[in-house]
């Protein structure tokens, strides 16, 4: 469906657990059906699409884009991203509590692993 630039990058994303179909982590060979929800974590944000048609061969990006419905929420404004706290250089590794606070701030605490 051309959600990821190449097949090898897509395989690596599946192995890393960045691709979910209907909420479940999948392997690279997982078949999708019409109506399946596919989530791809990219650059810290989830891209959410619903499969509308199955493609039998590799096609151009505009044709592939017509085969799914993009439900990805718009990215947050740059002002909100700038408010993320930064640690002082040389302060060492964050504590467990600080890591949890950072994950909660980034919105990743709701994903069940």
C-alpha positions as CSV (number, residue, x, y, z in Angstrom):
1,X,0.0,0.0,0.0
2,X,3.1,2.2,-0.1
3,X,2.8,3.4,3.4
4,X,6.5,2.9,3.9
5,X,9.2,3.9,1.3
6,X,10.5,0.4,0.5
7,X,9.8,-3.3,1.3
8,X,13.0,-3.7,3.3
9,X,12.1,-0.7,5.5
10,X,8.6,-2.1,5.9
11,X,10.0,-5.5,7.0
12,X,12.3,-3.8,9.5
13,X,9.3,-1.7,10.8
14,X,7.3,-4.9,11.3
15,X,10.2,-6.7,13.1
16,X,10.5,-3.6,15.4
17,X,6.8,-3.7,16.3
18,X,6.0,-0.4,14.6
19,X,3.2,-1.9,12.4
20,X,-0.2,-3.0,13.8
21,X,-3.2,-4.4,12.0
22,X,-6.4,-4.1,14.0
23,X,-4.4,-3.4,17.1
24,X,-2.1,-6.5,16.9
25,X,1.6,-6.4,16.1
26,X,2.2,-8.2,12.8
27,X,4.9,-9.9,10.8
28,X,5.9,-8.7,7.3
29,X,4.0,-11.5,5.6
30,X,0.7,-10.8,7.3
31,X,-2.1,-10.5,4.8
32,X,-4.6,-7.6,5.1
33,X,-8.2,-7.6,4.1
34,X,-10.5,-4.9,3.1
35,X,-11.7,-3.0,6.2
36,X,-8.5,-3.7,8.2
37,X,-7.1,-0.8,10.2
38,X,-3.3,-0.4,9.8
39,X,-1.2,1.7,12.1
40,X,2.4,2.6,11.3
41,X,4.5,4.4,13.8
42,X,6.7,6.9,12.0
43,X,8.8,9.7,13.4
44,X,7.0,9.3,16.8
45,X,3.5,9.6,15.4
46,X,1.0,6.9,14.2
47,X,-0.2,6.9,10.7
48,X,-3.7,5.3,10.6
49,X,-5.3,4.0,7.4
50,X,-8.2,1.7,6.6
51,X,-7.7,-0.7,3.7
52,X,-10.3,0.0,0.9
53,X,-8.9,-2.2,-1.8
54,X,-6.3,-5.0,-2.2
55,X,-3.7,-4.3,-4.8
56,X,-2.3,-7.3,-6.7
57,X,1.0,-5.7,-7.8
58,X,3.1,-2.6,-7.0
59,X,1.5,0.5,-8.4
60,X,2.3,4.2,-8.4
61,X,1.8,6.3,-5.2
62,X,-1.3,8.1,-6.3
63,X,-3.0,4.8,-7.3
64,X,-2.0,3.2,-4.0
65,X,-3.3,6.2,-2.0
66,X,-6.7,5.7,-3.6
67,X,-6.8,2.2,-2.2
68,X,-7.0,3.3,1.4
69,X,-8.7,5.9,3.7
70,X,-6.3,8.0,5.7
71,X,-7.6,8.5,9.3
72,X,-4.4,10.0,10.7
73,X,-5.1,12.9,13.0
74,X,-3.4,16.2,12.1
75,X,0.0,16.8,13.7
76,X,0.0,19.0,16.8
77,X,1.0,22.6,16.3
78,X,4.7,23.4,16.5
79,X,4.1,25.5,19.7
80,X,3.0,22.3,21.6
81,X,6.0,20.4,20.4
82,X,8.4,23.1,21.6
83,X,7.0,22.8,25.1
84,X,8.5,19.3,25.6
85,X,11.0,19.5,28.5
86,X,14.6,18.9,27.7
87,X,17.3,17.5,30.0
88,X,20.4,19.5,30.7
89,X,23.4,18.2,28.7
90,X,25.5,15.9,30.8
91,X,22.7,15.3,33.3
92,X,22.9,11.5,32.8
93,X,20.2,9.0,32.0
94,X,16.6,9.9,33.1
95,X,15.2,8.0,36.1
96,X,12.4,5.6,35.6
97,X,9.9,8.2,36.9
98,X,11.2,10.8,34.4
99,X,11.0,8.3,31.6
100,X,7.4,7.5,32.5
101,X,6.6,11.3,32.6
102,X,8.2,11.8,29.2
103,X,6.2,8.9,27.7
104,X,3.0,10.2,29.2
105,X,3.8,13.7,27.8
106,X,4.4,12.2,24.3
107,X,1.1,10.3,24.5
108,X,2.6,6.8,24.3
109,X,1.4,5.6,27.7
110,X,-2.0,4.4,26.2
111,X,-0.5,1.9,23.8
112,X,-0.7,-1.6,25.2
113,X,2.4,-3.7,24.7
